[in-house]
Amino acid sequence: MNKQLATWLYEGALALSQGDKDRARDLLLRVVSEDEGIPEAWLWLSGAVDDPEDQRTALENVLALDPNNTHARYGLAVLDNQV
């Protein structure tokens, strides 16, 4: 991952942690637009979008890249009302 993507990922995660979903979404969408192969970006993005289908897509992308990601599996279980 290049330095710019790492910066956007960090700043997006930080923005989401601070409750600024709009900024987080913008930054994280930049990351996945440049490189779709970063599971952490998809995972954070799943928390920055409001639409359940967008959340599902982001979480499924995490699992496509990292099949053992427990956070993504839990997120999908929540969406499926299994938790």
DSSP file with accessible surface (Angstrom, degrees, kcal/mol):
  #  RESIDUE AA STRUCTURE BP1 BP2  ACC     N-H-->O    O-->H-N    N-H-->O    O-->H-N    TCO  KAPPA ALPHA  PHI   PSI    X-CA   Y-CA   Z-CA
    1    1 A M              0   0  122      0, 0.0     2,-0.0     0, 0.0    34,-0.0   0.000 360.0 360.0 360.0 132.7    0.0    0.0    0.0
    2    2 A N     >  -     0   0   90      1,-0.1     4,-2.4     4,-0.0     5,-0.2  -0.258 360.0-103.6 -78.1 169.5    1.4    3.4   -0.9
    3    3 A K  H  > S+     0   0  177      1,-0.2     4,-2.3     2,-0.2     5,-0.2   0.875 118.5  52.9 -61.6 -40.4    1.8    6.2    1.5
    4    4 A Q  H  > S+     0   0   94      2,-0.2     4,-2.6     1,-0.2    -1,-0.2   0.934 110.8  46.7 -63.6 -44.2   -1.2    8.2    0.2
    5    5 A L  H  > S+     0   0    8      1,-0.2     4,-2.7     2,-0.2    -1,-0.2   0.911 111.6  51.8 -63.8 -40.7   -3.5    5.2    0.6
    6    6 A A  H  X S+     0   0   44     -4,-2.4     4,-2.6     2,-0.2    -1,-0.2   0.900 110.3  49.0 -62.4 -39.3   -2.2    4.5    4.1
    7    7 A T  H  X S+     0   0   50     -4,-2.3     4,-3.0     2,-0.2     5,-0.3   0.934 112.3  47.1 -65.2 -47.6   -2.9    8.1    5.0
    8    8 A W  H  X S+     0   0   42     -4,-2.6     4,-2.6     2,-0.2    -2,-0.2   0.906 112.9  50.0 -60.9 -41.1   -6.4    8.0    3.7
    9    9 A L  H  X S+     0   0   22     -4,-2.7     4,-2.6     2,-0.2     5,-0.2   0.946 113.5  45.1 -62.5 -48.2   -7.1    4.7    5.4
   10   10 A Y  H  X S+     0   0  152     -4,-2.6     4,-2.6     1,-0.2    -2,-0.2   0.943 115.9  45.8 -60.7 -48.9   -5.8    6.0    8.7
   11   11 A E  H  X S+     0   0   68     -4,-3.0     4,-2.6     1,-0.2    -1,-0.2   0.864 112.8  51.2 -65.9 -34.5   -7.6    9.3    8.5
   12   12 A G  H  X S+     0   0    0     -4,-2.6     4,-2.4    -5,-0.3    -1,-0.2   0.924 111.5  46.5 -66.5 -44.3  -10.8    7.5    7.4
   13   13 A A  H  X S+     0   0   13     -4,-2.6     4,-2.5     2,-0.2    -2,-0.2   0.916 114.0  49.0 -63.7 -41.5  -10.6    5.1   10.3
   14   14 A L  H  X S+     0   0   64     -4,-2.6     4,-1.7    -5,-0.2    -2,-0.2   0.932 110.1  50.6 -64.2 -44.6   -9.9    8.0   12.7
   15   15 A A  H  <>S+     0   0    3     -4,-2.6     5,-2.8     1,-0.2    -1,-0.2   0.920 111.7  48.1 -59.9 -43.2  -12.8   10.0   11.3
   16   16 A L  H ><5S+     0   0   31     -4,-2.4     3,-1.7     1,-0.2    -1,-0.2   0.929 109.4  52.7 -64.4 -41.9  -15.2    7.1   11.8
   17   17 A S  H 3<5S+     0   0   85     -4,-2.5    -1,-0.2     1,-0.3    -2,-0.2   0.804 109.7  49.9 -62.4 -28.2  -13.9    6.6   15.3
   18   18 A Q  T 3<5S-     0   0  143     -4,-1.7    -1,-0.3    -5,-0.2    -2,-0.2   0.359 122.9-106.1 -92.4   2.9  -14.7   10.2   16.0
   19   19 A G  T < 5S+     0   0   60     -3,-1.7     2,-1.3    -4,-0.2    -3,-0.2   0.542  79.5 130.6  89.1   7.4  -18.2    9.9   14.6
   20   20 A D     >< +     0   0   73     -5,-2.8     4,-2.4    -6,-0.2     5,-0.2  -0.640  23.2 166.7 -95.6  79.2  -17.6   11.8   11.3
   21   21 A K  H  > S+     0   0   73     -2,-1.3     4,-3.0     1,-0.2     5,-0.2   0.849  70.3  56.4 -64.6 -36.0  -19.1    9.3    9.0
   22   22 A D  H  > S+     0   0   99      2,-0.2     4,-2.3     1,-0.2    -1,-0.2   0.948 111.8  41.3 -63.1 -48.5  -19.2   11.6    6.0
   23   23 A R  H  > S+     0   0  109      2,-0.2     4,-2.5     1,-0.2     5,-0.2   0.924 115.6  51.5 -64.2 -43.0  -15.5   12.3    6.1
   24   24 A A  H  X S+     0   0    0     -4,-2.4     4,-2.9     1,-0.2     5,-0.3   0.940 110.0  48.8 -58.9 -47.5  -14.7    8.7    6.8
   25   25 A R  H  X S+     0   0   56     -4,-3.0     4,-2.6    23,-0.2     5,-0.2   0.929 111.3  49.9 -60.3 -45.1  -16.8    7.5    3.9
   26   26 A D  H  X S+     0   0   93     -4,-2.3     4,-1.5    -5,-0.2    -1,-0.2   0.932 115.0  43.1 -59.7 -46.4  -15.2   10.0    1.5
   27   27 A L  H  X S+     0   0    2     -4,-2.5     4,-1.7     1,-0.2    -2,-0.2   0.921 115.6  47.4 -67.4 -43.7  -11.7    9.0    2.5
   28   28 A L  H  X S+     0   0    0     -4,-2.9     4,-2.4    -5,-0.2     5,-0.2   0.867 108.1  55.3 -70.5 -33.7  -12.3    5.2    2.6
   29   29 A L  H  X S+     0   0   73     -4,-2.6     4,-1.9    -5,-0.3    -1,-0.2   0.874 105.3  54.5 -64.9 -34.1  -14.0    5.4   -0.8
   30   30 A R  H  X S+     0   0  118     -4,-1.5     4,-1.7    -5,-0.2    -2,-0.2   0.923 108.2  49.7 -61.0 -43.7  -10.9    7.0   -2.2
   31   31 A V  H  X S+     0   0    0     -4,-1.7     4,-2.5     1,-0.2     3,-0.4   0.962 113.9  42.1 -61.2 -52.8   -8.8    4.1   -0.8
   32   32 A V  H  < S+     0   0    7     -4,-2.4    -1,-0.2     1,-0.2    -2,-0.2   0.784 110.6  58.0 -71.2 -23.0  -11.0    1.3   -2.3
   33   33 A S  H  < S+     0   0   94     -4,-1.9    -1,-0.2    -5,-0.2     3,-0.2   0.868 114.0  38.5 -69.6 -34.2  -11.3    3.3   -5.6
   34   34 A E  H  < S+     0   0  136     -4,-1.7     2,-0.3    -3,-0.4    -2,-0.2   0.818 136.9  11.1 -83.1 -34.7   -7.5    3.3   -5.9
   35   35 A D    ><  -     0   0   62     -4,-2.5     3,-0.7    -5,-0.2    -1,-0.3  -0.811  55.6-173.5-150.7 104.7   -7.0   -0.3   -4.6
   36   36 A E  T 3  S+     0   0  141     -2,-0.3    -4,-0.1     1,-0.2     6,-0.1   0.510  76.5  78.6 -75.5  -3.2   -9.8   -2.7   -4.1
   37   37 A G  T 3   +     0   0   39      1,-0.1    -1,-0.2     4,-0.0    -5,-0.1   0.103  62.8 100.1 -98.0  24.1   -7.5   -5.2   -2.5
   38   38 A I    X>  -     0   0    8     -3,-0.7     4,-1.5     1,-0.2     3,-0.7  -0.863  49.6-170.3-111.6  99.0   -7.2   -3.7    1.0
   39   39 A P  H 3> S+     0   0   23      0, 0.0     4,-2.5     0, 0.0     5,-0.2   0.856  83.8  59.3 -59.8 -34.6   -9.5   -5.6    3.4
   40   40 A E  H 3> S+     0   0  100      1,-0.2     4,-2.5     2,-0.2     5,-0.2   0.876 103.4  52.4 -62.2 -36.9   -9.1   -3.1    6.2
   41   41 A A  H <> S+     0   0    0     -3,-0.7     4,-2.5     2,-0.2    -1,-0.2   0.919 110.6  46.9 -65.1 -43.0  -10.4   -0.3    4.0
   42   42 A W  H  X S+     0   0   32     -4,-1.5     4,-2.0     2,-0.2    -2,-0.2   0.896 111.3  52.3 -64.5 -39.5  -13.5   -2.3    3.2
   43   43 A L  H  X S+     0   0   38     -4,-2.5     4,-0.7     2,-0.2    -2,-0.2   0.950 112.8  42.9 -64.5 -47.4  -14.0   -3.2    6.8
   44   44 A W  H >X S+     0   0   95     -4,-2.5     3,-1.1     1,-0.2     4,-0.7   0.902 111.2  56.7 -63.4 -39.5  -13.9    0.4    7.9
   45   45 A L  H >X S+     0   0    7     -4,-2.5     3,-1.3     1,-0.3     4,-1.0   0.873  96.1  64.3 -61.0 -34.7  -16.0    1.4    5.0
   46   46 A S  H 3< S+     0   0   18     -4,-2.0    -1,-0.3     1,-0.3    -2,-0.2   0.813 105.5  45.7 -59.8 -27.7  -18.7   -1.0    6.1
   47   47 A G  H << S+     0   0   32     -3,-1.1    -1,-0.3    -4,-0.7    -2,-0.2   0.590 108.3  56.9 -88.1 -11.6  -19.1    1.1    9.3
   48   48 A A  H << S+     0   0    0     -3,-1.3     2,-0.3    -4,-0.7   -23,-0.2   0.518  94.9  74.3 -98.0  -8.0  -19.1    4.4    7.3
   49   49 A V     <  -     0   0   13     -4,-1.0   -27,-0.0    -3,-0.2   -28,-0.0  -0.808  61.4-157.6-106.9 150.5  -22.1    3.6    5.1
   50   50 A D        +     0   0  105     -2,-0.3    -1,-0.1     4,-0.0    -4,-0.0   0.765  65.1  92.0 -97.1 -29.1  -25.7    3.6    6.3
   51   51 A D  S  > S-     0   0   77      1,-0.1     4,-2.4     2,-0.0     3,-0.4  -0.526  70.0-141.7 -73.2 126.2  -27.4    1.4    3.7
   52   52 A P  H  > S+     0   0   70      0, 0.0     4,-2.7     0, 0.0    -1,-0.1   0.840 102.1  53.4 -57.4 -34.1  -27.4   -2.3    4.8
   53   53 A E  H  > S+     0   0  114      2,-0.2     4,-2.4     1,-0.2     5,-0.1   0.881 108.9  48.7 -69.9 -35.9  -26.8   -3.5    1.2
   54   54 A D  H  > S+     0   0   86     -3,-0.4     4,-2.4     2,-0.2    -1,-0.2   0.900 111.7  50.2 -66.8 -38.8  -23.7   -1.2    1.0
   55   55 A Q  H  X S+     0   0   46     -4,-2.4     4,-2.7     2,-0.2    -2,-0.2   0.938 110.8  49.4 -62.0 -45.6  -22.6   -2.6    4.4
   56   56 A R  H  X S+     0   0   45     -4,-2.7     4,-2.9     1,-0.2     5,-0.2   0.925 110.1  50.7 -60.3 -44.8  -23.1   -6.2    3.1
   57   57 A T  H  X S+     0   0   67     -4,-2.4     4,-2.1     1,-0.2    -1,-0.2   0.934 111.5  47.8 -59.9 -45.4  -21.1   -5.5   -0.1
   58   58 A A  H  X S+     0   0    2     -4,-2.4     4,-1.9     1,-0.2    -1,-0.2   0.931 113.7  46.9 -62.4 -44.5  -18.2   -4.0    1.9
   59   59 A L  H  X S+     0   0    7     -4,-2.7     4,-2.2     1,-0.2    -2,-0.2   0.883 110.7  51.8 -66.8 -38.0  -18.2   -6.9    4.4
   60   60 A E  H  X S+     0   0   96     -4,-2.9     4,-2.0     1,-0.2    -1,-0.2   0.875 107.4  53.8 -65.8 -34.5  -18.4   -9.5    1.5
   61   61 A N  H  X S+     0   0   51     -4,-2.1     4,-1.5    -5,-0.2    -2,-0.2   0.885 106.0  53.2 -66.0 -37.6  -15.4   -7.8   -0.1
   62   62 A V  H  X S+     0   0    0     -4,-1.9     4,-2.9     1,-0.2     3,-0.5   0.957 110.7  46.5 -58.2 -49.3  -13.5   -8.1    3.2
   63   63 A L  H  < S+     0   0   28     -4,-2.2    -2,-0.2     1,-0.3    -1,-0.2   0.815 106.1  58.3 -67.9 -29.3  -14.2  -11.9    3.2
   64   64 A A  H  < S+     0   0   80     -4,-2.0    -1,-0.3     1,-0.2    -2,-0.2   0.862 118.3  33.0 -65.5 -32.8  -13.3  -12.3   -0.5
   65   65 A L  H  < S+     0   0   77     -4,-1.5    -2,-0.2    -3,-0.5    -1,-0.2   0.769 137.3  21.8 -90.9 -30.8   -9.8  -10.9    0.4
   66   66 A D    ><  -     0   0   57     -4,-2.9     3,-2.1    -5,-0.2    -1,-0.2  -0.715  66.6-175.7-141.4  81.6   -9.5  -12.3    3.9
   67   67 A P  T 3  S+     0   0   69      0, 0.0    -4,-0.1     0, 0.0    -1,-0.1   0.706  83.0  53.3 -58.0 -20.7  -11.9  -15.3    4.4
   68   68 A N  T 3  S+     0   0  132     -5,-0.0     2,-0.7     4,-0.0    -5,-0.1   0.287  71.4 133.3 -99.1  12.9  -11.0  -15.7    8.1
   69   69 A N    <>  -     0   0   21     -3,-2.1     4,-2.0     1,-0.2     5,-0.1  -0.493  37.6-167.4 -70.0 108.9  -11.8  -12.1    9.1
   70   70 A T  H  > S+     0   0   98     -2,-0.7     4,-2.5     1,-0.2    -1,-0.2   0.816  83.1  58.0 -69.5 -30.9  -13.9  -12.5   12.2
   71   71 A H  H  > S+     0   0  128      2,-0.2     4,-2.5     1,-0.2    -1,-0.2   0.923 108.7  45.2 -65.5 -42.8  -15.0   -8.9   12.2
   72   72 A A  H  > S+     0   0    0      2,-0.2     4,-2.4     1,-0.2    -2,-0.2   0.907 112.5  51.4 -67.3 -41.3  -16.5   -9.2    8.8
   73   73 A R  H  X S+     0   0  131     -4,-2.0     4,-2.1     2,-0.2    -2,-0.2   0.919 111.6  47.6 -61.7 -41.9  -18.2  -12.5    9.6
   74   74 A Y  H  X S+     0   0  141     -4,-2.5     4,-2.5     2,-0.2    -2,-0.2   0.928 109.6  53.3 -64.6 -43.1  -19.7  -10.9   12.8
   75   75 A G  H  X S+     0   0   17     -4,-2.5     4,-2.3     1,-0.2    -2,-0.2   0.905 109.8  47.5 -58.9 -42.1  -20.9   -7.9   10.8
   76   76 A L  H  X S+     0   0   24     -4,-2.4     4,-2.0     2,-0.2    -1,-0.2   0.892 109.4  53.8 -66.6 -37.8  -22.7  -10.1    8.3
   77   77 A A  H  <>S+     0   0   19     -4,-2.1     5,-3.2     2,-0.2     6,-0.5   0.905 108.4  49.9 -63.3 -39.5  -24.3  -12.1   11.1
   78   78 A V  H ><5S+     0   0   63     -4,-2.5     3,-1.8     1,-0.2    -2,-0.2   0.937 110.1  50.1 -62.9 -46.1  -25.6   -8.9   12.6
   79   79 A L  H 3<5S+     0   0   39     -4,-2.3    -1,-0.2     1,-0.3    -2,-0.2   0.847 110.9  49.6 -61.0 -32.1  -27.0   -7.9    9.2
   80   80 A D  T 3<5S-     0   0   72     -4,-2.0    -1,-0.3    -5,-0.2    -2,-0.2   0.295 114.7-119.1 -88.5   8.1  -28.6  -11.3    8.9
   81   81 A N  T < 5S+     0   0  148     -3,-1.8    -3,-0.2    -5,-0.1    -2,-0.1   0.832  77.4 127.1  58.0  34.8  -30.1  -10.9   12.5
   82   82 A Q      <       0   0  149     -5,-3.2    -4,-0.2    -6,-0.1    -1,-0.1   0.358 360.0 360.0-100.2   4.3  -28.2  -13.9   13.7
   83   83 A V              0   0  106     -6,-0.5    -2,-0.0    -5,-0.2    -9,-0.0  -0.927 360.0 360.0-120.3 360.0  -26.6  -12.1   16.6
